[in-house]
Amino acid sequence: MNSYCAVLDLFWFRSKLKQTEMECEYLKRWFGSLTEQNHRLHREVEELRAMNVGPPTVTSASSLTMCPRCERVTTAASPSLAIPSQKTLPPQES
C-alpha cells in the first residue's frame, strides 16, 4: 500500500511540476511581448514629444458666420463644413 501511495504522490508531483513549468514558459513569453509593447509605446511617446505639438487652435468667434437661411455656423475658410447651430425662436408677443 505504501509503495502505491508513493507512486501516486510521485505522479502528482511530476504532473504539478510539468504544469508549473508550462505556466512559467507562458508567463515568460507574455512578459517578453509586454516588454516589447512597452518599448514600442515609449518610442511612440518620444516621437510625439519630439514633434512638439502645441495645443489645438481655437477658432475665434469673429471668424464664424451664420447662414441666415439654414442657420448653420460656418467658418470663413470652409463654408462646406457647416456645423448646425441650435435654432432660437424670437420671443412671441402676447
N, CA, C and O atoms as a DFTB+ gen file, in Angstrom:
376 C
 N C O
     1  1       0.817      -1.189       0.000
     2  2       0.000       0.000       0.000
     3  2       0.863       1.255       0.000
     4  3       0.551       2.223      -0.694
     5  1       1.954       1.245       0.780
     6  2       2.815       2.416       0.850
     7  2       3.479       2.702      -0.489
     8  3       3.628       3.862      -0.873
     9  1       3.876       1.659      -1.197
    10  2       4.530       1.880      -2.494
    11  2       3.531       2.451      -3.504
    12  3       3.902       3.262      -4.353
    13  1       2.274       2.034      -3.416
    14  2       1.234       2.569      -4.307
    15  2       1.019       4.056      -4.033
    16  3       0.911       4.847      -4.970
    17  1       0.957       4.443      -2.760
    18  2       0.793       5.860      -2.399
    19  2       2.003       6.664      -2.844
    20  3       1.860       7.798      -3.300
    21  1       3.181       6.095      -2.716
    22  2       4.395       6.793      -3.134
    23  2       4.388       7.014      -4.638
    24  3       4.799       8.074      -5.109
    25  1       3.923       6.019      -5.403
    26  2       3.844       6.156      -6.860
    27  2       2.842       7.236      -7.225
    28  3       3.106       8.050      -8.110
    29  1       1.683       7.256      -6.551
    30  2       0.679       8.287      -6.817
    31  2       1.208       9.673      -6.466
    32  3       1.004      10.629      -7.214
    33  1       1.892       9.780      -5.318
    34  2       2.468      11.066      -4.932
    35  2       3.501      11.523      -5.955
    36  3       3.521      12.693      -6.338
    37  1       4.342      10.624      -6.390
    38  2       5.360      10.962      -7.384
    39  2       4.708      11.389      -8.693
    40  3       5.150      12.354      -9.317
    41  1       3.657      10.679      -9.119
    42  2       2.938      11.048     -10.339
    43  2       2.322      12.439     -10.192
    44  3       2.396      13.258     -11.107
    45  1       1.709      12.699      -9.023
    46  2       1.076      14.001      -8.794
    47  2       2.123      15.115      -8.801
    48  3       1.910      16.160      -9.415
    49  1       3.257      14.896      -8.118
    50  2       4.301      15.914      -8.077
    51  2       4.874      16.186      -9.460
    52  3       5.133      17.338      -9.808
    53  1       5.076      15.135     -10.254
    54  2       5.604      15.330     -11.612
    55  2       4.604      16.082     -12.484
    56  3       4.979      16.958     -13.264
    57  1       3.321      15.730     -12.343
    58  2       2.285      16.431     -13.114
    59  2       2.226      17.901     -12.718
    60  3       2.130      18.780     -13.574
    61  1       2.282      18.157     -11.426
    62  2       2.241      19.535     -10.932
    63  2       3.480      20.305     -11.393
    64  3       3.378      21.469     -11.780
    65  1       4.646      19.663     -11.353
    66  2       5.878      20.296     -11.807
    67  2       5.801      20.629     -13.289
    68  3       6.208      21.715     -13.700
    69  1       5.284      19.706     -14.096
    70  2       5.150      19.943     -15.540
    71  2       4.200      21.112     -15.795
    72  3       4.479      21.968     -16.634
    73  1       3.084      21.149     -15.077
    74  2       2.123      22.235     -15.236
    75  2       2.767      23.569     -14.848
    76  3       2.583      24.574     -15.535
    77  1       3.514      23.573     -13.759
    78  2       4.179      24.796     -13.308
    79  2       5.220      25.248     -14.326
    80  3       5.344      26.446     -14.584
    81  1       5.963      24.321     -14.905
    82  2       6.954      24.672     -15.929
    83  2       6.283      25.265     -17.161
    84  3       6.782      26.231     -17.739
    85  1       5.154      24.689     -17.563
    86  2       4.429      25.210     -18.726
    87  2       3.904      26.616     -18.442
    88  3       3.987      27.497     -19.298
    89  1       3.362      26.825     -17.240
    90  2       2.879      28.155     -16.876
    91  2       4.023      29.160     -16.829
    92  3       3.855      30.313     -17.226
    93  1       5.175      28.732     -16.350
    94  2       6.345      29.607     -16.295
    95  2       6.775      30.012     -17.702
    96  3       7.076      31.183     -17.935
    97  1       6.812      29.079     -18.633
    98  2       7.175      29.397     -20.020
    99  2       6.165      30.351     -20.646
   100  3       6.542      31.285     -21.355
   101  1       4.885      30.116     -20.384
   102  2       3.843      31.003     -20.904
   103  2       4.029      32.414     -20.366
   104  3       3.956      33.386     -21.117
   105  1       4.272      32.523     -19.057
   106  2       4.453      33.839     -18.452
   107  2       5.717      34.525     -18.970
   108  3       5.731      35.747     -19.119
   109  1       6.775      33.765     -19.245
   110  2       7.991      34.354     -19.821
   111  2       7.707      34.936     -21.200
   112  3       8.154      36.039     -21.515
   113  1       6.959      34.193     -22.028
   114  2       6.615      34.704     -23.368
   115  2       5.727      35.936     -23.256
   116  3       5.921      36.911     -23.981
   117  1       4.763      35.896     -22.357
   118  2       3.852      37.027     -22.159
   119  2       4.626      38.251     -21.677
   120  3       4.396      39.361     -22.155
   121  1       5.543      38.048     -20.729
   122  2       6.375      39.137     -20.229
   123  2       7.209      39.727     -21.364
   124  3       7.359      40.945     -21.460
   125  1       7.749      38.863     -22.222
   126  2       8.535      39.347     -23.357
   127  2       7.706      40.190     -24.303
   128  3       8.168      41.231     -24.769
   129  1       6.482      39.755     -24.598
   130  2       5.641      40.532     -25.510
   131  2       5.211      41.846     -24.870
   132  3       5.120      42.864     -25.557
   133  1       4.945      41.842     -23.564
   134  2       4.587      43.087     -22.879
   135  2       5.773      44.049     -22.841
   136  3       5.596      45.258     -22.987
   137  1       6.977      43.517     -22.646
   138  2       8.171      44.356     -22.647
   139  2       8.369      44.990     -24.013
   140  3       8.682      46.176     -24.113
   141  1       8.187      44.200     -25.065
   142  2       8.318      44.716     -26.431
   143  2       7.276      45.800     -26.699
   144  3       7.594      46.840     -27.274
   145  1       6.043      45.560     -26.287
   146  2       4.980      46.544     -26.479
   147  2       5.273      47.813     -25.682
   148  3       5.014      48.917     -26.160
   149  1       5.805      47.667     -24.483
   150  2       6.149      48.812     -23.655
   151  2       7.239      49.653     -24.325
   152  3       7.154      50.881     -24.331
   153  1       8.260      49.002     -24.887
   154  2       9.314      49.732     -25.601
   155  2       8.736      50.470     -26.805
   156  3       9.100      51.616     -27.069
   157  1       7.842      49.816     -27.527
   158  2       7.230      50.450     -28.700
   159  2       6.427      51.681     -28.287
   160  3       6.505      52.724     -28.937
   161  1       5.659      51.560     -27.207
   162  2       4.866      52.692     -26.742
   163  2       5.755      53.833     -26.253
   164  3       5.438      55.003     -26.466
   165  1       6.863      53.495     -25.601
   166  2       7.802      54.540     -25.179
   167  2       8.375      55.277     -26.386
   168  3       8.513      56.500     -26.361
   169  1       8.709      54.532     -27.447
   170  2       9.224      55.179     -28.663
   171  2       8.172      56.101     -29.261
   172  3       8.491      57.209     -29.691
   173  1       6.915      55.649     -29.292
   174  2       5.845      56.488     -29.838
   175  2       5.670      57.762     -29.022
   176  3       5.474      58.839     -29.587
   177  1       5.738      57.650     -27.704
   178  2       5.611      58.832     -26.847
   179  2       6.758      59.793     -27.117
   180  3       6.547      61.001     -27.217
   181  1       7.972      59.262     -27.237
   182  2       9.121      60.122     -27.518
   183  2       8.980      60.803     -28.877
   184  3       9.330      61.975     -29.018
   185  1       8.470      60.083     -29.879
   186  2       8.256      60.688     -31.196
   187  2       7.227      61.810     -31.112
   188  3       7.407      62.865     -31.721
   189  1       6.151      61.587     -30.361
   190  2       5.129      62.621     -30.218
   191  2       5.675      63.835     -29.471
   192  3       5.360      64.974     -29.813
   193  1       6.484      63.588     -28.462
   194  2       7.090      64.713     -27.744
   195  2       8.057      65.470     -28.642
   196  3       8.166      66.693     -28.550
   197  1       8.762      64.746     -29.514
   198  2       9.713      65.391     -30.415
   199  2       8.999      66.261     -31.443
   200  3       9.559      67.248     -31.921
   201  1       7.772      65.900     -31.781
   202  2       7.013      66.696     -32.743
   203  2       6.642      68.045     -32.142
   204  3       6.362      68.993     -32.875
   205  1       6.637      68.139     -30.815
   206  2       6.333      69.384     -30.111
   207  2       5.016      69.965     -30.586
   208  3       4.941      71.125     -30.992
   209  1       3.994      69.153     -30.532
   210  2       2.671      69.568     -30.966
   211  2       2.092      70.496     -29.910
   212  3       2.040      70.153     -28.729
   213  1       1.657      71.674     -30.343
   214  2       1.071      72.649     -29.435
   215  2      -0.384      72.333     -29.186
   216  3      -0.922      71.367     -29.728
   217  1      -1.018      73.141     -28.370
   218  2      -2.445      72.927     -28.108
   219  2      -3.254      73.192     -29.371
   220  3      -2.813      73.951     -30.234
   221  1      -4.408      72.593     -29.493
   222  2      -5.218      72.797     -30.694
   223  2      -5.637      74.259     -30.818
   224  3      -5.886      74.947     -29.829
   225  1      -5.704      74.702     -32.059
   226  2      -6.095      76.089     -32.293
   227  2      -7.606      76.216     -32.160
   228  3      -8.360      75.341     -32.584
   229  1      -8.021      77.297     -31.575
   230  2      -9.440      77.552     -31.360
   231  2      -9.853      78.664     -32.306
   232  3      -9.189      79.697     -32.389
   233  1     -10.940      78.454     -33.010
   234  2     -11.445      79.456     -33.932
   235  2     -12.124      80.555     -33.138
   236  3     -12.973      80.292     -32.286
   237  1     -11.743      81.781     -33.423
   238  2     -12.359      82.893     -32.699
   239  2     -13.776      83.115     -33.214
   240  3     -14.113      82.744     -34.338
   241  1     -14.576      83.715     -32.386
   242  2     -15.980      83.936     -32.735
   243  2     -16.118      84.897     -33.906
   244  3     -17.108      84.839     -34.636
   245  1     -15.140      85.783     -34.100
   246  2     -15.250      86.757     -35.188
   247  2     -15.082      86.110     -36.556
   248  3     -15.516      86.678     -37.558
   249  1     -14.460      84.932     -36.621
   250  2     -14.290      84.277     -37.916
   251  2     -15.440      83.333     -38.247
   252  3     -15.429      82.705     -39.306
   253  1     -16.418      83.219     -37.375
   254  2     -17.579      82.378     -37.634
   255  2     -18.690      83.224     -38.246
   256  3     -18.894      84.378     -37.870
   257  1     -19.395      82.628     -39.189
   258  2     -20.540      83.308     -39.792
   259  2     -21.736      82.381     -39.729
   260  3     -21.583      81.160     -39.720
   261  1     -22.919      82.956     -39.684
   262  2     -24.132      82.153     -39.641
   263  2     -24.943      82.427     -40.893
   264  3     -25.211      83.575     -41.248
   265  1     -25.321      81.355     -41.545
   266  2     -26.162      81.473     -42.725
   267  2     -27.573      81.815     -42.249
   268  3     -28.151      81.055     -41.471
   269  1     -28.143      82.936     -42.695
   270  2     -29.479      83.307     -42.215
   271  2     -30.569      82.368     -42.714
   272  3     -31.624      82.252     -42.092
   273  1     -30.317      81.698     -43.832
   274  2     -31.349      80.827     -44.395
   275  2     -31.412      79.488     -43.674
   276  3     -32.479      79.064     -43.231
   277  1     -30.264      78.822     -43.559
   278  2     -30.282      77.484     -42.954
   279  2     -29.841      77.508     -41.498
   280  3     -29.896      76.480     -40.823
   281  1     -29.407      78.658     -41.003
   282  2     -28.977      78.838     -39.625
   283  2     -27.893      77.847     -39.227
   284  3     -27.979      77.199     -38.185
   285  1     -26.868      77.738     -40.076
   286  2     -25.707      76.905     -39.780
   287  2     -24.505      77.812     -39.575
   288  3     -24.321      78.805     -40.278
   289  1     -23.699      77.445     -38.600
   290  2     -22.494      78.221     -38.322
   291  2     -21.381      77.659     -39.183
   292  3     -21.159      76.448     -39.207
   293  1     -20.676      78.536     -39.895
   294  2     -19.550      78.116     -40.725
   295  2     -18.372      79.018     -40.437
   296  3     -18.525      80.143     -39.961
   297  1     -17.186      78.501     -40.736
   298  2     -16.001      79.346     -40.658
   299  2     -15.844      80.038     -41.986
   300  3     -16.367      79.572     -42.998
   301  1     -15.141      81.129     -41.995
   302  2     -14.955      81.883     -43.231
   303  2     -14.120      81.092     -44.227
   304  3     -14.274      81.266     -45.436
   305  1     -13.235      80.224     -43.738
   306  2     -12.344      79.480     -44.623
   307  2     -13.018      78.265     -45.243
   308  3     -12.701      77.904     -46.376
   309  1     -13.926      77.635     -44.539
   310  2     -14.505      76.387     -45.044
   311  2     -16.017      76.392     -44.894
   312  3     -16.536      75.812     -43.940
   313  1     -16.726      77.018     -45.794
   314  2     -18.185      77.037     -45.679
   315  2     -18.829      75.678     -45.917
   316  3     -19.986      75.478     -45.546
   317  1     -18.108      74.735     -46.529
   318  2     -18.705      73.419     -46.783
   319  2     -18.786      72.584     -45.509
   320  3     -19.563      71.631     -45.445
   321  1     -17.995      72.929     -44.496
   322  2     -18.010      72.178     -43.244
   323  2     -18.915      72.881     -42.246
   324  3     -18.451      73.403     -41.232
   325  1     -20.161      72.889     -42.528
   326  2     -21.113      73.625     -41.705
   327  2     -21.430      72.851     -40.445
   328  3     -21.622      71.636     -40.474
   329  1     -21.482      73.566     -39.346
   330  2     -21.836      72.981     -38.058
   331  2     -23.218      73.490     -37.694
   332  3     -23.406      74.700     -37.569
   333  1     -24.191      72.605     -37.520
   334  2     -25.535      73.081     -37.198
   335  2     -25.550      73.777     -35.845
   336  3     -24.941      73.309     -34.883
   337  1     -26.245      74.886     -35.786
   338  2     -26.410      75.582     -34.514
   339  2     -27.823      75.332     -34.012
   340  3     -28.691      74.877     -34.756
   341  1     -28.034      75.631     -32.766
   342  2     -29.374      75.460     -32.219
   343  2     -30.208      76.664     -32.625
   344  3     -29.779      77.811     -32.498
   345  1     -31.385      76.384     -33.107
   346  2     -32.271      77.472     -33.524
   347  2     -32.836      78.154     -32.291
   348  3     -33.207      77.512     -31.309
   349  1     -32.887      79.455     -32.372
   350  2     -33.511      80.205     -31.291
   351  2     -34.716      80.913     -31.869
   352  3     -34.618      81.590     -32.892
   353  1     -35.823      80.761     -31.231
   354  2     -37.054      81.392     -31.690
   355  2     -37.170      82.774     -31.072
   356  3     -36.839      82.961     -29.901
   357  1     -37.634      83.739     -31.844
   358  2     -37.829      85.068     -31.268
   359  2     -38.959      85.012     -30.249
   360  3     -39.872      84.197     -30.380
   361  1     -38.908      85.868     -29.240
   362  2     -39.978      85.858     -28.231
   363  2     -41.300      86.255     -28.860
   364  3     -41.359      87.186     -29.664
   365  1     -42.341      85.563     -28.500
   366  2     -43.669      85.845     -29.051
   367  2     -44.330      86.948     -28.238
   368  3     -44.231      87.005     -27.013
   369  1     -44.994      87.801     -28.961
   370  2     -45.701      88.889     -28.288
   371  2     -47.079      88.398     -27.865
   372  3     -47.722      87.648     -28.599
   373  1     -47.533      88.811     -26.695
   374  2     -48.839      88.382     -26.191
   375  2     -49.941      89.268     -26.678
   376  3     -51.105      89.045     -26.344
